[in-house]
Amino acid sequence: MTEATRDMKTLEEEEEAEVGIEMWKYIYGFAEMAAVKCGIELGIADVMESHGGPITLSALSSSLGCPPSGLNRIMRFLVSRRIFKEVETSQGDTGYQQTPMSRCLMTSGGDGMAAFVLLESSPVMLAPWHGLSARVLGKGNSTFEAAHGDDIWGYAAKNPDHSKLINDAMASNARRVVPAMVNDCPEVFDGVSTLVDVGGGNGTALRTLVKACPWIRGINFDLPHVVATAPKCNDVEHVGGNMFDSVPKADAVFIMKVLHDWGDEKCIKILEKCREAIPEDKGKVVIVEAVIEDGDPQGDDQKLKDVKLMVDMVMMAHTTTGKERTFKEWDYVLLNAGFSRYTIKPIRNIVQSIIEAYP
């Protein structure tokens, strides 16, 4: 055996060893979601925030009302994932400290993402994943319908608790995306006096927008059972209806994380109704959705693309025909819905982009 052959064999053995280690991440990948959910349900980040500084395991255990043994193991795991940080307290003891990541897991105030974790880790949302291969093979109904006997919207209408999980998750997303959007692209809402938010849930996105752009009068439009529980707000009117039938008239339409729930045919239908709701001469539809880039982006752009591809898997598991779209796929649905032109602007550090479509 030559030296070159030996080196190649060593390299292959090292690659095989790395593959073996990497595979465990897929085998036990669910542990990360489960541990994060556990942390949210226990209220670990909320207690630590209230404490105001590094907290020992004993103090944390006492505040949460749980034995330290199990909590120690959960904290060890979450520290290893850099969700919490292990530090030394002023008394010289080992303690835990908040990080930007752990603050995202707080259930009170701010722009946390705990509600989204609780939605996606709920038994209702996890069950359809077991039917993903059947979905790819085209066998039967969608995986969500196969698991629950109805699509996600019909199920939510009949199950108020799950409907609230969805609304809370969408609201938590809105509290992060809308301020970033207004900060990065403030010109989007210049000259807009009335704005209808299609699929606006409990109105969080529109309330945030109206607060940032006080010249706007908002119409929060969603299914009747959704807007029935939406809190009242000055300059925001809640209207119940069906976006496949009609959309309330306004200077502009705002539609965020809705179109990815639908295949091209229904997506075009929704966009047509949105186009009919705005003035032909100066109206526009503001779409906030992911756009999957071609090729292999670098750095943070690659991380964002990874999230977009994961969300595309979510669409396969939770919707009948929904999907995340590429530039070419957005071009197809927009032009077929009758729009003459459109622009796409990325939002810094956000998965979604702003698509402005004009009649």
C-alpha positions as CSV (number, residue, x, y, z in Angstrom):
1,M,0.0,0.0,0.0
2,T,1.5,3.3,-1.0
3,E,1.6,6.4,1.3
4,A,-1.0,8.1,-0.9
5,T,-3.4,5.1,-0.6
6,R,-2.9,5.0,3.2
7,D,-3.7,8.7,3.5
8,M,-6.8,8.3,1.4
9,K,-8.0,5.4,3.5
10,T,-7.4,7.4,6.7
11,L,-9.4,10.3,5.3
12,E,-12.3,7.9,4.4
13,E,-12.2,6.4,7.9
14,E,-12.3,9.9,9.5
15,E,-15.2,10.9,7.3
16,E,-17.1,7.7,8.2
17,A,-16.5,8.5,11.9
18,E,-17.8,12.0,11.5
19,V,-20.9,10.7,9.7
20,G,-21.6,8.3,12.6
21,I,-21.5,11.2,15.1
22,E,-23.6,13.5,12.8
23,M,-26.3,10.8,12.5
24,W,-27.0,10.9,16.2
25,K,-28.2,14.5,15.8
26,Y,-30.9,13.2,13.5
27,I,-31.7,10.3,15.7
28,Y,-32.1,12.4,18.8
29,G,-32.9,15.8,17.2
30,F,-36.3,16.0,18.9
31,A,-34.5,16.3,22.3
32,E,-33.6,19.9,21.6
33,M,-37.3,20.9,21.0
34,A,-38.4,18.9,24.0
35,A,-35.9,20.5,26.3
36,V,-36.6,24.0,25.1
37,K,-40.4,23.4,25.5
38,C,-39.7,22.0,29.0
39,G,-37.8,25.2,29.9
40,I,-40.7,27.4,28.6
41,E,-43.3,25.4,30.5
42,L,-41.3,25.6,33.7
43,G,-40.8,29.3,33.2
44,I,-37.0,29.2,33.7
45,A,-36.2,32.3,31.6
46,D,-39.0,34.3,33.3
47,V,-37.7,33.4,36.8
48,M,-34.1,34.3,35.8
49,E,-35.2,37.6,34.4
50,S,-37.1,38.5,37.6
51,H,-34.1,37.5,39.6
52,G,-32.0,40.1,37.9
53,G,-28.6,38.4,37.9
54,P,-26.9,35.0,38.0
55,I,-29.0,32.5,40.0
56,T,-27.8,29.2,41.6
57,L,-29.4,25.9,40.9
58,S,-30.8,25.8,44.5
59,A,-32.4,29.2,44.1
60,L,-33.8,28.4,40.7
61,S,-35.1,25.1,41.9
62,S,-36.8,26.8,44.9
63,S,-38.4,29.5,42.7
64,L,-39.7,26.9,40.2
65,G,-40.9,24.5,42.9
66,C,-39.1,21.4,41.4
67,P,-36.4,19.1,42.7
68,P,-32.9,20.2,41.7
69,S,-31.8,16.8,40.2
70,G,-34.0,16.9,37.1
71,L,-33.6,20.7,36.7
72,N,-29.8,20.3,36.8
73,R,-29.9,17.9,33.8
74,I,-32.2,20.2,31.9
75,M,-30.0,23.2,32.6
76,R,-26.8,21.3,31.7
77,F,-28.4,20.4,28.3
78,L,-29.6,24.0,27.7
79,V,-26.3,25.5,28.7
80,S,-24.6,23.1,26.2
81,R,-26.8,24.5,23.5
82,R,-25.8,28.1,24.6
83,I,-29.4,28.9,25.5
84,F,-28.3,29.8,29.1
85,K,-24.9,30.6,30.3
86,E,-23.1,29.1,33.3
87,V,-21.3,31.8,35.4
88,E,-19.9,32.4,38.9
89,T,-22.1,34.3,41.3
90,S,-20.9,37.1,43.6
91,Q,-20.6,34.5,46.4
92,G,-18.4,32.3,44.3
93,D,-21.0,29.6,43.6
94,T,-21.9,28.3,40.1
95,G,-25.0,30.1,38.7
96,Y,-26.9,30.5,35.5
97,Q,-27.4,33.7,33.5
98,Q,-29.7,34.8,30.7
99,T,-28.5,35.1,27.1
100,P,-30.2,36.8,24.1
101,M,-31.4,33.3,23.1
102,S,-32.9,32.5,26.5
103,R,-34.8,35.8,26.5
104,C,-36.6,34.6,23.4
105,L,-38.1,31.9,25.6
106,M,-39.7,34.2,28.0
107,T,-43.5,34.1,28.1
108,S,-44.0,37.7,29.3
109,G,-43.6,40.8,27.3
110,G,-41.2,41.7,24.5
111,D,-40.6,39.9,21.2
112,G,-40.1,36.4,22.5
113,M,-40.8,33.2,20.5
114,A,-42.0,31.0,23.3
115,A,-45.6,30.9,21.8
116,F,-44.2,29.6,18.5
117,V,-42.3,26.8,20.2
118,L,-45.4,25.8,22.2
119,L,-47.4,25.7,19.0
120,E,-45.0,23.7,16.9
121,S,-44.2,21.3,19.8
122,S,-47.8,20.7,20.6
123,P,-49.1,17.1,20.1
124,V,-51.6,18.4,17.4
125,M,-48.8,19.9,15.3
126,L,-46.3,17.0,15.9
127,A,-48.7,14.2,14.9
128,P,-48.8,15.0,11.1
129,W,-45.0,14.7,10.8
130,H,-45.4,10.9,11.0
131,G,-47.2,11.0,7.7
132,L,-44.7,13.0,5.7
133,S,-43.6,10.1,3.5
134,A,-47.3,9.4,2.6
135,R,-47.6,13.1,1.6
136,V,-44.5,12.7,-0.7
137,L,-46.0,9.6,-2.2
138,G,-49.3,11.4,-2.8
139,K,-51.3,8.9,-0.8
140,G,-54.6,10.2,0.6
141,N,-55.3,13.6,2.2
142,S,-52.8,15.9,3.7
143,T,-50.9,14.6,6.7
144,F,-52.7,17.0,9.0
145,E,-56.1,15.8,7.8
146,A,-55.0,12.2,8.1
147,A,-54.0,12.8,11.7
148,H,-57.0,15.0,12.8
149,G,-59.8,14.5,10.3
150,D,-59.8,18.1,9.1
151,D,-57.4,20.7,7.7
152,I,-55.6,23.0,10.2
153,W,-58.1,25.9,9.8
154,G,-61.1,23.7,10.2
155,Y,-59.5,22.0,13.2
156,A,-58.7,25.4,14.8
157,A,-62.3,26.6,14.3
158,K,-63.6,23.6,16.3
159,N,-60.9,23.7,18.9
160,P,-60.5,27.2,20.6
161,D,-57.4,26.2,22.6
162,H,-55.5,25.3,19.4
163,S,-56.8,28.4,17.7
164,K,-55.3,30.4,20.5
165,L,-52.0,28.6,20.2
166,I,-51.9,29.6,16.5
167,N,-53.0,33.2,17.2
168,D,-50.4,33.6,20.0
169,A,-47.6,32.2,17.7
170,M,-48.5,34.5,14.8
171,A,-48.6,37.4,17.2
172,S,-45.2,36.6,18.6
173,N,-43.8,36.5,15.0
174,A,-45.5,39.8,14.2
175,R,-43.9,41.5,17.2
176,R,-40.5,40.6,15.8
177,V,-41.0,41.0,12.0
178,V,-43.1,44.2,11.8
179,P,-40.7,46.5,13.7
180,A,-37.8,45.1,11.7
181,M,-39.7,45.7,8.5
182,V,-40.6,49.3,9.4
183,N,-37.1,50.0,10.5
184,D,-35.5,48.5,7.3
185,C,-38.1,49.7,4.8
186,P,-40.1,52.6,6.3
187,E,-41.0,53.9,2.8
188,V,-43.3,50.9,2.2
189,F,-46.1,52.6,4.1
190,D,-45.6,56.2,2.9
191,G,-48.8,57.6,1.4
192,V,-51.0,54.7,2.7
193,S,-54.0,56.0,4.6
194,T,-56.0,52.8,4.9
195,L,-54.5,49.3,5.2
196,V,-56.2,45.9,5.4
197,D,-54.3,43.0,7.0
198,V,-55.5,39.8,5.3
199,G,-55.3,36.9,7.7
200,G,-54.3,39.3,10.5
201,G,-55.2,37.0,13.4
202,N,-55.7,38.8,16.6
203,G,-54.5,42.1,15.1
204,T,-51.0,42.2,16.6
205,A,-49.2,43.0,13.3
206,L,-51.7,45.8,12.4
207,R,-51.6,47.3,15.9
208,T,-47.8,47.4,15.7
209,L,-47.9,49.0,12.3
210,V,-50.5,51.6,13.2
211,K,-48.4,52.5,16.3
212,A,-45.3,53.0,14.1
213,C,-47.3,54.7,11.3
214,P,-50.0,56.7,13.1
215,W,-51.4,58.1,9.8
216,I,-52.7,54.7,8.9
217,R,-56.2,53.4,9.7
218,G,-56.2,49.6,9.8
219,I,-58.7,46.9,9.0
220,N,-57.8,43.5,10.5
221,F,-59.4,40.9,8.3
222,D,-59.6,37.2,9.2
223,L,-62.1,34.4,9.7
224,P,-65.0,35.3,12.0
225,H,-64.0,33.0,14.9
226,V,-60.5,34.5,14.8
227,V,-61.5,38.2,14.9
228,A,-64.1,37.4,17.5
229,T,-61.4,37.1,20.1
230,A,-59.2,40.0,18.9
231,P,-58.7,42.8,21.4
232,K,-60.1,46.2,20.5
233,C,-57.7,48.9,19.4
234,N,-58.0,52.5,18.3
235,D,-57.6,53.0,14.5
236,V,-58.0,49.2,13.9
237,E,-61.3,47.8,12.8
238,H,-61.8,44.0,13.0
239,V,-63.7,42.5,10.1
240,G,-64.7,38.8,9.7
241,G,-64.9,37.1,6.4
242,N,-63.3,34.8,3.9
243,M,-60.4,36.0,1.7
244,F,-61.4,33.6,-1.1
245,D,-64.7,35.5,-1.4
246,S,-63.6,39.2,-1.0
247,V,-61.2,41.5,0.8
248,P,-62.2,44.8,2.3
249,K,-61.3,47.9,0.3
250,A,-58.2,49.9,1.3
251,D,-55.3,51.9,-0.2
252,A,-53.1,48.9,0.3
253,V,-53.3,45.2,1.4
254,F,-50.9,43.7,3.9
255,I,-50.6,39.9,3.9
256,M,-48.0,38.2,6.1
257,K,-47.2,34.5,6.3
258,V,-50.5,33.5,4.7
259,L,-49.8,32.7,1.1
260,H,-47.3,30.0,1.9
261,D,-50.2,28.0,3.4
262,W,-51.6,27.5,-0.1
263,G,-50.7,26.0,-3.4
264,D,-50.4,28.1,-6.6
265,E,-54.0,27.9,-7.7
266,K,-55.4,29.2,-4.3
267,C,-52.5,31.6,-3.8
268,I,-53.4,33.2,-7.1
269,K,-57.1,33.4,-6.1
270,I,-56.2,35.1,-2.8
271,L,-53.9,37.6,-4.7
272,E,-56.7,38.3,-7.2
273,K,-59.0,39.2,-4.3
274,C,-56.3,41.4,-2.8
275,R,-55.8,43.2,-6.1
276,E,-59.5,43.8,-6.5
277,A,-59.5,45.5,-3.0
278,I,-57.0,48.2,-3.9
279,P,-57.1,51.3,-6.3
280,E,-56.0,50.5,-9.8
281,D,-53.9,53.6,-10.1
282,K,-52.0,53.9,-6.7
283,G,-52.8,50.7,-4.7
284,K,-50.4,47.9,-3.9
285,V,-50.2,44.6,-2.0
286,V,-47.5,44.3,0.6
287,I,-46.6,40.6,1.0
288,V,-44.3,39.4,3.8
289,E,-43.1,35.9,3.0
290,A,-39.9,33.9,2.6
291,V,-38.2,33.8,-0.7
292,I,-35.9,30.8,-1.2
293,E,-32.7,31.9,-3.0
294,D,-31.0,29.9,-5.7
295,G,-27.5,28.7,-5.1
296,D,-25.6,28.5,-1.8
297,P,-25.6,31.8,0.1
298,Q,-22.9,32.5,2.7
299,G,-22.8,33.3,6.4
300,D,-26.1,34.6,7.9
301,D,-27.8,34.3,4.5
302,Q,-27.1,30.5,4.6
303,K,-28.6,30.3,8.1
304,L,-31.7,32.1,6.9
305,K,-32.0,29.8,3.9
306,D,-31.8,26.8,6.2
307,V,-34.7,28.1,8.2
308,K,-36.7,28.7,5.0
309,L,-36.1,25.1,3.9
310,M,-37.2,23.9,7.4
311,V,-40.4,25.9,7.1
312,D,-41.0,24.4,3.7
313,M,-41.0,21.0,5.4
314,V,-43.5,22.4,8.0
315,M,-45.8,23.4,5.1
316,M,-45.7,19.9,3.8
317,A,-46.6,18.5,7.2
318,H,-49.3,21.0,8.2
319,T,-51.0,22.1,5.0
320,T,-52.5,20.4,2.0
321,T,-50.7,22.3,-0.8
322,G,-48.7,25.0,1.0
323,K,-45.0,25.7,0.3
324,E,-42.2,28.2,0.5
325,R,-41.5,29.8,-2.9
326,T,-38.4,30.6,-4.9
327,F,-38.0,33.8,-6.9
328,K,-39.3,32.0,-10.0
329,E,-42.4,30.6,-8.2
330,W,-43.3,34.1,-6.8
331,D,-43.0,35.5,-10.3
332,Y,-45.4,32.9,-11.5
333,V,-48.2,33.5,-9.0
334,L,-47.9,37.3,-9.0
335,L,-48.1,37.7,-12.8
336,N,-50.9,35.1,-13.1
337,A,-52.8,37.1,-10.4
338,G,-52.8,40.1,-12.7
339,F,-50.0,42.2,-11.2
340,S,-48.0,44.2,-13.7
341,R,-44.8,44.5,-11.6
342,Y,-43.4,43.8,-8.2
343,T,-40.3,44.4,-6.1
344,I,-38.6,42.1,-3.5
345,K,-36.6,43.5,-0.5
346,P,-35.0,41.4,2.1
347,I,-35.5,42.3,5.8
348,R,-32.2,42.2,7.8
349,N,-31.9,39.1,10.0
350,I,-35.5,38.1,9.3
351,V,-36.6,35.0,7.3
352,Q,-39.3,36.8,5.4
353,S,-38.8,39.4,2.6
354,I,-41.1,42.3,1.6
355,I,-42.8,41.8,-1.8
356,E,-44.6,44.9,-3.1
357,A,-47.0,44.0,-5.9
358,Y,-48.7,46.6,-8.1
359,P,-51.8,46.3,-10.4
